[in-house]
Amino acid sequence: MTTMTLRGIDETLAQALKELARNQGVSLNTLALRLIREATGVDKRKRTLVHHDLDALAGTWSEGDELSFLAATRSLEAIDEDLWK
């Protein structure tokens, strides 16, 4: 394997890389290799984006809300046998 040294990494970039590695639970080396492999097309980019836009809704339904939802969506559980022939 080849060893390479990167020069010119300023403090802002270094901190951003360290934070990204920490957030993903990987080493700086692992992060750098993954980013380089994805940028060069050697590996496809893995979906790492996690959305939190619906987090505020989690756990907010009452039992009545749940029952209303289940009643409203009950017809979606029906299987149309003709479609499966």
Jmol script that loads the backbone (N, CA, C; Angstrom):
load data "model"
ATOM      1  N   MET A   1       0.837  -1.178   0.000  1.00  0.00           N
ATOM      2  CA  MET A   1       0.000   0.000   0.000  1.00  0.00           C
ATOM      3  C   MET A   1       0.879   1.237   0.000  1.00  0.00           C
ATOM      4  N   THR A   2       0.384   2.252  -0.616  1.00  0.00           N
ATOM      5  CA  THR A   2       1.104   3.516  -0.688  1.00  0.00           C
ATOM      6  C   THR A   2       0.738   4.403   0.487  1.00  0.00           C
ATOM      7  N   THR A   3       1.734   5.105   1.012  1.00  0.00           N
ATOM      8  CA  THR A   3       1.501   6.086   2.072  1.00  0.00           C
ATOM      9  C   THR A   3       1.641   7.466   1.465  1.00  0.00           C
ATOM     10  N   MET A   4       0.692   8.346   1.753  1.00  0.00           N
ATOM     11  CA  MET A   4       0.717   9.719   1.235  1.00  0.00           C
ATOM     12  C   MET A   4       0.587  10.692   2.391  1.00  0.00           C
ATOM     13  N   THR A   5       1.146  11.870   2.212  1.00  0.00           N
ATOM     14  CA  THR A   5       1.036  12.939   3.192  1.00  0.00           C
ATOM     15  C   THR A   5       0.277  14.092   2.565  1.00  0.00           C
ATOM     16  N   LEU A   6      -0.691  14.631   3.290  1.00  0.00           N
ATOM     17  CA  LEU A   6      -1.438  15.801   2.818  1.00  0.00           C
ATOM     18  C   LEU A   6      -0.890  17.032   3.512  1.00  0.00           C
ATOM     19  N   ARG A   7      -0.547  18.041   2.730  1.00  0.00           N
ATOM     20  CA  ARG A   7      -0.045  19.302   3.280  1.00  0.00           C
ATOM     21  C   ARG A   7      -1.071  20.391   3.012  1.00  0.00           C
ATOM     22  N   GLY A   8      -1.012  21.430   3.799  1.00  0.00           N
ATOM     23  CA  GLY A   8      -1.849  22.594   3.555  1.00  0.00           C
ATOM     24  C   GLY A   8      -3.250  22.493   4.148  1.00  0.00           C
ATOM     25  N   ILE A   9      -3.452  21.594   5.079  1.00  0.00           N
ATOM     26  CA  ILE A   9      -4.755  21.493   5.743  1.00  0.00           C
ATOM     27  C   ILE A   9      -4.783  22.557   6.833  1.00  0.00           C
ATOM     28  N   ASP A  10      -5.636  23.574   6.626  1.00  0.00           N
ATOM     29  CA  ASP A  10      -5.709  24.648   7.615  1.00  0.00           C
ATOM     30  C   ASP A  10      -6.523  24.197   8.828  1.00  0.00           C
ATOM     31  N   GLU A  11      -6.519  25.002   9.854  1.00  0.00           N
ATOM     32  CA  GLU A  11      -7.169  24.644  11.114  1.00  0.00           C
ATOM     33  C   GLU A  11      -8.675  24.467  10.955  1.00  0.00           C
ATOM     34  N   THR A  12      -9.304  25.272  10.113  1.00  0.00           N
ATOM     35  CA  THR A  12     -10.751  25.159   9.893  1.00  0.00           C
ATOM     36  C   THR A  12     -11.100  23.810   9.281  1.00  0.00           C
ATOM     37  N   LEU A  13     -10.353  23.416   8.251  1.00  0.00           N
ATOM     38  CA  LEU A  13     -10.596  22.129   7.610  1.00  0.00           C
ATOM     39  C   LEU A  13     -10.274  20.978   8.560  1.00  0.00           C
ATOM     40  N   ALA A  14      -9.183  21.105   9.306  1.00  0.00           N
ATOM     41  CA  ALA A  14      -8.797  20.053  10.250  1.00  0.00           C
ATOM     42  C   ALA A  14      -9.895  19.834  11.283  1.00  0.00           C
ATOM     43  N   GLN A  15     -10.435  20.918  11.828  1.00  0.00           N
ATOM     44  CA  GLN A  15     -11.498  20.793  12.827  1.00  0.00           C
ATOM     45  C   GLN A  15     -12.760  20.197  12.219  1.00  0.00           C
ATOM     46  N   ALA A  16     -13.092  20.607  10.986  1.00  0.00           N
ATOM     47  CA  ALA A  16     -14.285  20.064  10.323  1.00  0.00           C
ATOM     48  C   ALA A  16     -14.133  18.566  10.081  1.00  0.00           C
ATOM     49  N   LEU A  17     -12.945  18.131   9.659  1.00  0.00           N
ATOM     50  CA  LEU A  17     -12.699  16.704   9.433  1.00  0.00           C
ATOM     51  C   LEU A  17     -12.750  15.919  10.742  1.00  0.00           C
ATOM     52  N   LYS A  18     -12.164  16.475  11.795  1.00  0.00           N
ATOM     53  CA  LYS A  18     -12.186  15.800  13.093  1.00  0.00           C
ATOM     54  C   LYS A  18     -13.621  15.651  13.595  1.00  0.00           C
ATOM     55  N   GLU A  19     -14.411  16.702  13.448  1.00  0.00           N
ATOM     56  CA  GLU A  19     -15.798  16.645  13.910  1.00  0.00           C
ATOM     57  C   GLU A  19     -16.604  15.632  13.094  1.00  0.00           C
ATOM     58  N   LEU A  20     -16.387  15.631  11.774  1.00  0.00           N
ATOM     59  CA  LEU A  20     -17.092  14.681  10.915  1.00  0.00           C
ATOM     60  C   LEU A  20     -16.721  13.242  11.286  1.00  0.00           C
ATOM     61  N   ALA A  21     -15.437  13.003  11.505  1.00  0.00           N
ATOM     62  CA  ALA A  21     -14.984  11.666  11.895  1.00  0.00           C
ATOM     63  C   ALA A  21     -15.583  11.266  13.241  1.00  0.00           C
ATOM     64  N   ARG A  22     -15.587  12.190  14.186  1.00  0.00           N
ATOM     65  CA  ARG A  22     -16.143  11.909  15.507  1.00  0.00           C
ATOM     66  C   ARG A  22     -17.643  11.605  15.406  1.00  0.00           C
ATOM     67  N   ASN A  23     -18.374  12.399  14.618  1.00  0.00           N
ATOM     68  CA  ASN A  23     -19.812  12.186  14.453  1.00  0.00           C
ATOM     69  C   ASN A  23     -20.128  10.848  13.802  1.00  0.00           C
ATOM     70  N   GLN A  24     -19.249  10.393  12.924  1.00  0.00           N
ATOM     71  CA  GLN A  24     -19.461   9.115  12.237  1.00  0.00           C
ATOM     72  C   GLN A  24     -18.832   7.947  12.985  1.00  0.00           C
ATOM     73  N   GLY A  25     -18.117   8.244  14.052  1.00  0.00           N
ATOM     74  CA  GLY A  25     -17.512   7.185  14.860  1.00  0.00           C
ATOM     75  C   GLY A  25     -16.385   6.459  14.158  1.00  0.00           C
ATOM     76  N   VAL A  26     -15.615   7.187  13.331  1.00  0.00           N
ATOM     77  CA  VAL A  26     -14.496   6.576  12.611  1.00  0.00           C
ATOM     78  C   VAL A  26     -13.233   7.402  12.838  1.00  0.00           C
ATOM     79  N   SER A  27     -12.096   6.834  12.489  1.00  0.00           N
ATOM     80  CA  SER A  27     -10.833   7.557  12.607  1.00  0.00           C
ATOM     81  C   SER A  27     -10.706   8.563  11.473  1.00  0.00           C
ATOM     82  N   LEU A  28      -9.808   9.522  11.648  1.00  0.00           N
ATOM     83  CA  LEU A  28      -9.537  10.485  10.575  1.00  0.00           C
ATOM     84  C   LEU A  28      -9.046   9.771   9.317  1.00  0.00           C
ATOM     85  N   ASN A  29      -8.218   8.771   9.491  1.00  0.00           N
ATOM     86  CA  ASN A  29      -7.689   8.030   8.348  1.00  0.00           C
ATOM     87  C   ASN A  29      -8.817   7.338   7.586  1.00  0.00           C
ATOM     88  N   THR A  30      -9.707   6.678   8.306  1.00  0.00           N
ATOM     89  CA  THR A  30     -10.835   5.999   7.671  1.00  0.00           C
ATOM     90  C   THR A  30     -11.723   6.988   6.941  1.00  0.00           C
ATOM     91  N   LEU A  31     -11.997   8.122   7.579  1.00  0.00           N
ATOM     92  CA  LEU A  31     -12.811   9.159   6.951  1.00  0.00           C
ATOM     93  C   LEU A  31     -12.148   9.674   5.683  1.00  0.00           C
ATOM     94  N   ALA A  32     -10.854   9.989   5.768  1.00  0.00           N
ATOM     95  CA  ALA A  32     -10.132  10.529   4.610  1.00  0.00           C
ATOM     96  C   ALA A  32     -10.139   9.539   3.448  1.00  0.00           C
ATOM     97  N   LEU A  33      -9.887   8.281   3.736  1.00  0.00           N
ATOM     98  CA  LEU A  33      -9.888   7.268   2.674  1.00  0.00           C
ATOM     99  C   LEU A  33     -11.267   7.149   2.032  1.00  0.00           C
ATOM    100  N   ARG A  34     -12.325   7.152   2.861  1.00  0.00           N
ATOM    101  CA  ARG A  34     -13.676   7.048   2.314  1.00  0.00           C
ATOM    102  C   ARG A  34     -14.006   8.251   1.437  1.00  0.00           C
ATOM    103  N   LEU A  35     -13.668   9.454   1.908  1.00  0.00           N
ATOM    104  CA  LEU A  35     -13.950  10.667   1.131  1.00  0.00           C
ATOM    105  C   LEU A  35     -13.187  10.667  -0.193  1.00  0.00           C
ATOM    106  N   ILE A  36     -11.942  10.254  -0.177  1.00  0.00           N
ATOM    107  CA  ILE A  36     -11.137  10.206  -1.396  1.00  0.00           C
ATOM    108  C   ILE A  36     -11.676   9.157  -2.359  1.00  0.00           C
ATOM    109  N   ARG A  37     -12.037   7.983  -1.843  1.00  0.00           N
ATOM    110  CA  ARG A  37     -12.564   6.914  -2.700  1.00  0.00           C
ATOM    111  C   ARG A  37     -13.890   7.349  -3.348  1.00  0.00           C
ATOM    112  N   GLU A  38     -14.742   8.034  -2.577  1.00  0.00           N
ATOM    113  CA  GLU A  38     -16.005   8.501  -3.130  1.00  0.00           C
ATOM    114  C   GLU A  38     -15.782   9.618  -4.151  1.00  0.00           C
ATOM    115  N   ALA A  39     -14.878  10.542  -3.852  1.00  0.00           N
ATOM    116  CA  ALA A  39     -14.624  11.676  -4.739  1.00  0.00           C
ATOM    117  C   ALA A  39     -14.008  11.241  -6.066  1.00  0.00           C
ATOM    118  N   THR A  40     -13.238  10.164  -6.041  1.00  0.00           N
ATOM    119  CA  THR A  40     -12.592   9.688  -7.264  1.00  0.00           C
ATOM    120  C   THR A  40     -13.453   8.690  -8.025  1.00  0.00           C
ATOM    121  N   GLY A  41     -14.564   8.295  -7.424  1.00  0.00           N
ATOM    122  CA  GLY A  41     -15.454   7.346  -8.084  1.00  0.00           C
ATOM    123  C   GLY A  41     -15.062   5.897  -7.886  1.00  0.00           C
ATOM    124  N   VAL A  42     -14.047   5.636  -7.068  1.00  0.00           N
ATOM    125  CA  VAL A  42     -13.635   4.262  -6.800  1.00  0.00           C
ATOM    126  C   VAL A  42     -14.748   3.536  -6.047  1.00  0.00           C
ATOM    127  N   ASP A  43     -15.377   4.226  -5.113  1.00  0.00           N
ATOM    128  CA  ASP A  43     -16.517   3.686  -4.370  1.00  0.00           C
ATOM    129  C   ASP A  43     -17.702   4.620  -4.561  1.00  0.00           C
ATOM    130  N   LYS A  44     -18.895   4.053  -4.540  1.00  0.00           N
ATOM    131  CA  LYS A  44     -20.084   4.883  -4.567  1.00  0.00           C
ATOM    132  C   LYS A  44     -20.294   5.482  -3.189  1.00  0.00           C
ATOM    133  N   ARG A  45     -20.825   6.672  -3.177  1.00  0.00           N
ATOM    134  CA  ARG A  45     -21.083   7.341  -1.912  1.00  0.00           C
ATOM    135  C   ARG A  45     -22.205   6.627  -1.173  1.00  0.00           C
ATOM    136  N   LYS A  46     -21.954   6.346   0.090  1.00  0.00           N
ATOM    137  CA  LYS A  46     -22.964   5.716   0.923  1.00  0.00           C
ATOM    138  C   LYS A  46     -23.861   6.803   1.503  1.00  0.00           C
ATOM    139  N   ARG A  47     -25.119   6.463   1.662  1.00  0.00           N
ATOM    140  CA  ARG A  47     -26.057   7.435   2.215  1.00  0.00           C
ATOM    141  C   ARG A  47     -25.778   7.585   3.704  1.00  0.00           C
ATOM    142  N   THR A  48     -25.250   8.740   4.067  1.00  0.00           N
ATOM    143  CA  THR A  48     -24.941   8.985   5.468  1.00  0.00           C
ATOM    144  C   THR A  48     -25.802  10.088   6.052  1.00  0.00           C
ATOM    145  N   LEU A  49     -26.602  10.713   5.217  1.00  0.00           N
ATOM    146  CA  LEU A  49     -27.447  11.801   5.685  1.00  0.00           C
ATOM    147  C   LEU A  49     -28.616  11.246   6.478  1.00  0.00           C
ATOM    148  N   VAL A  50     -28.790  11.748   7.679  1.00  0.00           N
ATOM    149  CA  VAL A  50     -29.906  11.333   8.522  1.00  0.00           C
ATOM    150  C   VAL A  50     -30.822  12.531   8.686  1.00  0.00           C
ATOM    151  N   HIS A  51     -32.071  12.339   8.361  1.00  0.00           N
ATOM    152  CA  HIS A  51     -33.043  13.428   8.476  1.00  0.00           C
ATOM    153  C   HIS A  51     -33.685  13.422   9.856  1.00  0.00           C
ATOM    154  N   HIS A  52     -33.909  14.605  10.385  1.00  0.00           N
ATOM    155  CA  HIS A  52     -34.540  14.750  11.687  1.00  0.00           C
ATOM    156  C   HIS A  52     -35.788  15.633  11.605  1.00  0.00           C
ATOM    157  N   ASP A  53     -36.304  15.853  10.400  1.00  0.00           N
ATOM    158  CA  ASP A  53     -37.402  16.792  10.228  1.00  0.00           C
ATOM    159  C   ASP A  53     -38.730  16.320  10.816  1.00  0.00           C
ATOM    160  N   LEU A  54     -38.877  15.047  11.125  1.00  0.00           N
ATOM    161  CA  LEU A  54     -40.116  14.547  11.717  1.00  0.00           C
ATOM    162  C   LEU A  54     -39.944  14.172  13.189  1.00  0.00           C
ATOM    163  N   ASP A  55     -38.777  14.456  13.747  1.00  0.00           N
ATOM    164  CA  ASP A  55     -38.498  14.089  15.130  1.00  0.00           C
ATOM    165  C   ASP A  55     -39.495  14.707  16.110  1.00  0.00           C
ATOM    166  N   ALA A  56     -39.942  15.925  15.830  1.00  0.00           N
ATOM    167  CA  ALA A  56     -40.856  16.606  16.744  1.00  0.00           C
ATOM    168  C   ALA A  56     -42.194  15.891  16.852  1.00  0.00           C
ATOM    169  N   LEU A  57     -42.520  15.060  15.860  1.00  0.00           N
ATOM    170  CA  LEU A  57     -43.798  14.347  15.879  1.00  0.00           C
ATOM    171  C   LEU A  57     -43.738  13.033  16.649  1.00  0.00           C
ATOM    172  N   ALA A  58     -42.557  12.527  16.842  1.00  0.00           N
ATOM    173  CA  ALA A  58     -42.415  11.221  17.497  1.00  0.00           C
ATOM    174  C   ALA A  58     -42.969  11.263  18.911  1.00  0.00           C
ATOM    175  N   GLY A  59     -43.872  10.346  19.184  1.00  0.00           N
ATOM    176  CA  GLY A  59     -44.429  10.227  20.524  1.00  0.00           C
ATOM    177  C   GLY A  59     -45.492  11.245  20.873  1.00  0.00           C
ATOM    178  N   THR A  60     -46.019  11.964  19.884  1.00  0.00           N
ATOM    179  CA  THR A  60     -46.990  13.015  20.186  1.00  0.00           C
ATOM    180  C   THR A  60     -48.433  12.578  19.995  1.00  0.00           C
ATOM    181  N   TRP A  61     -48.658  11.413  19.400  1.00  0.00           N
ATOM    182  CA  TRP A  61     -50.030  10.965  19.180  1.00  0.00           C
ATOM    183  C   TRP A  61     -50.644  10.428  20.470  1.00  0.00           C
ATOM    184  N   SER A  62     -51.899  10.751  20.622  1.00  0.00           N
ATOM    185  CA  SER A  62     -52.648  10.151  21.722  1.00  0.00           C
ATOM    186  C   SER A  62     -53.188   8.808  21.247  1.00  0.00           C
ATOM    187  N   GLU A  63     -53.791   8.044  22.149  1.00  0.00           N
ATOM    188  CA  GLU A  63     -54.380   6.773  21.755  1.00  0.00           C
ATOM    189  C   GLU A  63     -55.509   7.016  20.758  1.00  0.00           C
ATOM    190  N   GLY A  64     -56.247   8.103  20.960  1.00  0.00           N
ATOM    191  CA  GLY A  64     -57.327   8.455  20.031  1.00  0.00           C
ATOM    192  C   GLY A  64     -56.807   8.773  18.643  1.00  0.00           C
ATOM    193  N   ASP A  65     -55.672   9.489  18.573  1.00  0.00           N
ATOM    194  CA  ASP A  65     -55.058   9.795  17.281  1.00  0.00           C
ATOM    195  C   ASP A  65     -54.668   8.509  16.560  1.00  0.00           C
ATOM    196  N   GLU A  66     -54.096   7.582  17.314  1.00  0.00           N
ATOM    197  CA  GLU A  66     -53.689   6.313  16.718  1.00  0.00           C
ATOM    198  C   GLU A  66     -54.891   5.548  16.175  1.00  0.00           C
ATOM    199  N   LEU A  67     -55.943   5.486  16.960  1.00  0.00           N
ATOM    200  CA  LEU A  67     -57.146   4.765  16.524  1.00  0.00           C
ATOM    201  C   LEU A  67     -57.759   5.418  15.285  1.00  0.00           C
ATOM    202  N   SER A  68     -57.775   6.744  15.243  1.00  0.00           N
ATOM    203  CA  SER A  68     -58.294   7.459  14.069  1.00  0.00           C
ATOM    204  C   SER A  68     -57.462   7.153  12.834  1.00  0.00           C
ATOM    205  N   PHE A  69     -56.143   7.150  13.007  1.00  0.00           N
ATOM    206  CA  PHE A  69     -55.249   6.858  11.887  1.00  0.00           C
ATOM    207  C   PHE A  69     -55.467   5.436  11.381  1.00  0.00           C
ATOM    208  N   LEU A  70     -55.531   4.493  12.304  1.00  0.00           N
ATOM    209  CA  LEU A  70     -55.726   3.098  11.910  1.00  0.00           C
ATOM    210  C   LEU A  70     -57.059   2.907  11.190  1.00  0.00           C
ATOM    211  N   ALA A  71     -58.101   3.589  11.659  1.00  0.00           N
ATOM    212  CA  ALA A  71     -59.401   3.484  10.997  1.00  0.00           C
ATOM    213  C   ALA A  71     -59.341   4.089   9.598  1.00  0.00           C
ATOM    214  N   ALA A  72     -58.651   5.202   9.460  1.00  0.00           N
ATOM    215  CA  ALA A  72     -58.570   5.896   8.163  1.00  0.00           C
ATOM    216  C   ALA A  72     -57.735   5.117   7.154  1.00  0.00           C
ATOM    217  N   THR A  73     -56.786   4.319   7.628  1.00  0.00           N
ATOM    218  CA  THR A  73     -55.882   3.605   6.714  1.00  0.00           C
ATOM    219  C   THR A  73     -56.202   2.120   6.608  1.00  0.00           C
ATOM    220  N   ARG A  74     -57.240   1.662   7.254  1.00  0.00           N
ATOM    221  CA  ARG A  74     -57.588   0.231   7.246  1.00  0.00           C
ATOM    222  C   ARG A  74     -57.774  -0.301   5.823  1.00  0.00           C
ATOM    223  N   SER A  75     -58.397   0.511   4.953  1.00  0.00           N
ATOM    224  CA  SER A  75     -58.653   0.048   3.577  1.00  0.00           C
ATOM    225  C   SER A  75     -57.350  -0.188   2.806  1.00  0.00           C
ATOM    226  N   LEU A  76     -56.259   0.425   3.235  1.00  0.00           N
ATOM    227  CA  LEU A  76     -54.972   0.257   2.553  1.00  0.00           C
ATOM    228  C   LEU A  76     -54.372  -1.130   2.803  1.00  0.00           C
ATOM    229  N   GLU A  77     -54.892  -1.837   3.782  1.00  0.00           N
ATOM    230  CA  GLU A  77     -54.385  -3.169   4.098  1.00  0.00           C
ATOM    231  C   GLU A  77     -55.051  -4.266   3.270  1.00  0.00           C
ATOM    232  N   ALA A  78     -56.104  -3.909   2.554  1.00  0.00           N
ATOM    233  CA  ALA A  78     -56.818  -4.905   1.747  1.00  0.00           C
ATOM    234  C   ALA A  78     -55.965  -5.325   0.560  1.00  0.00           C
ATOM    235  N   ILE A  79     -55.955  -6.599   0.280  1.00  0.00           N
ATOM    236  CA  ILE A  79     -55.191  -7.137  -0.847  1.00  0.00           C
ATOM    237  C   ILE A  79     -56.154  -7.372  -2.004  1.00  0.00           C
ATOM    238  N   ASP A  80     -55.819  -6.766  -3.132  1.00  0.00           N
ATOM    239  CA  ASP A  80     -56.632  -6.975  -4.341  1.00  0.00           C
ATOM    240  C   ASP A  80     -56.100  -8.232  -5.036  1.00  0.00           C
ATOM    241  N   GLU A  81     -56.816  -9.325  -4.893  1.00  0.00           N
ATOM    242  CA  GLU A  81     -56.370 -10.610  -5.421  1.00  0.00           C
ATOM    243  C   GLU A  81     -56.176 -10.556  -6.943  1.00  0.00           C
ATOM    244  N   ASP A  82     -56.960  -9.747  -7.649  1.00  0.00           N
ATOM    245  CA  ASP A  82     -56.841  -9.661  -9.114  1.00  0.00           C
ATOM    246  C   ASP A  82     -55.483  -9.090  -9.540  1.00  0.00           C
ATOM    247  N   LEU A  83     -54.908  -8.235  -8.709  1.00  0.00           N
ATOM    248  CA  LEU A  83     -53.608  -7.653  -9.048  1.00  0.00           C
ATOM    249  C   LEU A  83     -52.471  -8.666  -8.922  1.00  0.00           C
ATOM    250  N   TRP A  84     -52.683  -9.744  -8.206  1.00  0.00           N
ATOM    251  CA  TRP A  84     -51.634 -10.714  -7.937  1.00  0.00           C
ATOM    252  C   TRP A  84     -51.761 -11.975  -8.786  1.00  0.00           C
ATOM    253  N   LYS A  85     -52.602 -11.923  -9.825  1.00  0.00           N
ATOM    254  CA  LYS A  85     -52.776 -13.075 -10.703  1.00  0.00           C
ATOM    255  C   LYS A  85     -51.843 -12.995 -11.886  1.00  0.00           C
TER     256      LYS A  85
END
end "model"
wireframe off; spacefill off
backbone 0.3
color backbone group
